[in-house]
Amino acid sequence: MKHHNKIRSFNRPSKQRKALLNSLARALIVNERIKTTEMKAKELRPFAERLITYGKKGTLSDRRRVSALVGKDASLKVFEDLAPRFKERSGGYTRISKLSVRVGDASPMACIEFVE
């Protein structure tokens, strides 16, 4: 049965969806705040928080995993800047704030950012 297994597909194949999440996570890590649609922000939140958790552990396999997902520059920022910042926090590293709708197609927009 498929109960509770629904993921947001964004009308894309799985490889494109993974690439979208990787690029959104990279932009969030580098800029620490991005503006995107509400559904993409909700899908990005657990992905980005998992990367921060890997950064807090800091093992070699975690470093390789994060680097493969978001690239070298963003992974350095995760391990050197973001992970020490959230050392005492046990979760909830991001915040989603709802914004107004987009003018072109009336999509609900949101701002996702790291707390503190």
C-alpha positions as CSV (number, residue, x, y, z in Angstrom):
1,M,0.0,0.0,0.0
2,K,1.1,3.6,-0.6
3,H,-0.1,5.2,2.5
4,H,2.0,8.2,3.6
5,N,4.4,7.8,0.7
6,K,3.3,10.8,-1.4
7,I,6.1,13.1,-2.3
8,R,5.7,16.3,-4.3
9,S,6.7,15.5,-7.9
10,F,6.5,19.0,-9.3
11,N,5.5,17.3,-12.6
12,R,9.1,16.3,-13.2
13,P,11.0,13.0,-13.5
14,S,12.9,11.8,-10.5
15,K,16.4,12.9,-11.7
16,Q,15.1,16.4,-12.5
17,R,13.4,16.6,-9.1
18,K,16.6,15.6,-7.3
19,A,18.6,18.2,-9.3
20,L,16.0,20.8,-8.4
21,L,16.3,20.0,-4.7
22,N,20.1,20.0,-4.9
23,S,20.2,23.4,-6.6
24,L,17.7,24.9,-4.1
25,A,19.7,23.5,-1.2
26,R,22.9,24.9,-2.7
27,A,21.3,28.3,-3.1
28,L,19.9,28.2,0.5
29,I,23.3,27.3,2.0
30,V,25.2,29.9,0.0
31,N,22.7,32.8,0.5
32,E,21.1,31.6,3.7
33,R,17.7,32.9,2.5
34,I,15.9,32.2,-0.8
35,K,12.5,33.1,-2.2
36,T,10.7,30.3,-3.9
37,T,7.2,28.8,-4.2
38,E,5.6,27.5,-1.0
39,M,5.5,23.9,-2.1
40,K,9.2,23.9,-3.1
41,A,10.1,25.5,0.2
42,K,8.1,22.8,2.1
43,E,9.9,20.0,0.2
44,L,13.3,21.7,0.6
45,R,13.1,22.0,4.4
46,P,13.7,18.4,5.4
47,F,16.4,18.0,2.7
48,A,18.3,21.1,4.0
49,E,17.9,20.2,7.6
50,R,19.3,16.7,6.9
51,L,22.4,18.3,5.4
52,I,23.0,20.4,8.5
53,T,22.6,17.3,10.6
54,Y,25.3,15.6,8.5
55,G,27.4,18.7,9.0
56,K,27.1,18.4,12.8
57,K,28.2,14.8,12.7
58,G,31.2,15.6,10.5
59,T,32.4,12.2,9.6
60,L,34.3,11.6,6.3
61,S,31.3,9.8,4.7
62,D,29.1,12.7,5.7
63,R,31.5,15.2,4.1
64,R,31.5,13.2,0.9
65,R,27.7,12.8,0.9
66,V,27.1,16.6,1.4
67,S,29.8,17.5,-1.2
68,A,28.2,15.2,-3.8
69,L,24.8,16.7,-3.2
70,V,25.5,20.5,-3.1
71,G,29.1,20.9,-4.3
72,K,32.4,21.8,-2.7
73,D,31.8,25.5,-1.9
74,A,28.5,24.9,-0.2
75,S,29.7,21.8,1.7
76,L,32.6,23.8,3.1
77,K,30.1,26.4,4.4
78,V,28.0,23.6,5.9
79,F,30.9,22.1,7.9
80,E,32.7,25.4,8.8
81,D,29.9,27.9,9.3
82,L,26.4,26.4,9.6
83,A,27.1,23.2,11.6
84,P,29.0,25.0,14.5
85,R,26.2,27.6,14.6
86,F,23.6,25.0,15.2
87,K,25.7,22.8,17.5
88,E,23.4,23.3,20.5
89,R,20.2,23.0,18.5
90,S,18.6,19.6,18.0
91,G,16.6,20.4,14.9
92,G,14.4,23.1,13.3
93,Y,17.3,24.9,11.5
94,T,15.0,26.6,8.9
95,R,12.0,28.9,8.9
96,I,9.4,29.3,6.2
97,S,7.6,32.6,5.9
98,K,4.7,33.0,3.5
99,L,4.8,35.9,1.1
100,S,2.3,37.2,-1.4
101,V,1.3,35.4,-4.6
102,R,3.5,35.7,-7.7
103,V,2.2,38.2,-10.2
104,G,2.6,36.0,-13.3
105,D,0.7,32.9,-12.3
106,A,-0.6,33.6,-8.8
107,S,1.6,30.9,-7.2
108,P,1.9,31.2,-3.5
109,M,5.5,32.3,-2.7
110,A,7.5,31.7,0.5
111,C,10.9,32.7,1.9
112,I,12.9,29.9,3.5
113,E,15.9,30.9,5.7
114,F,18.1,29.6,8.4
115,V,17.1,30.7,12.0
116,E,19.3,32.9,14.2
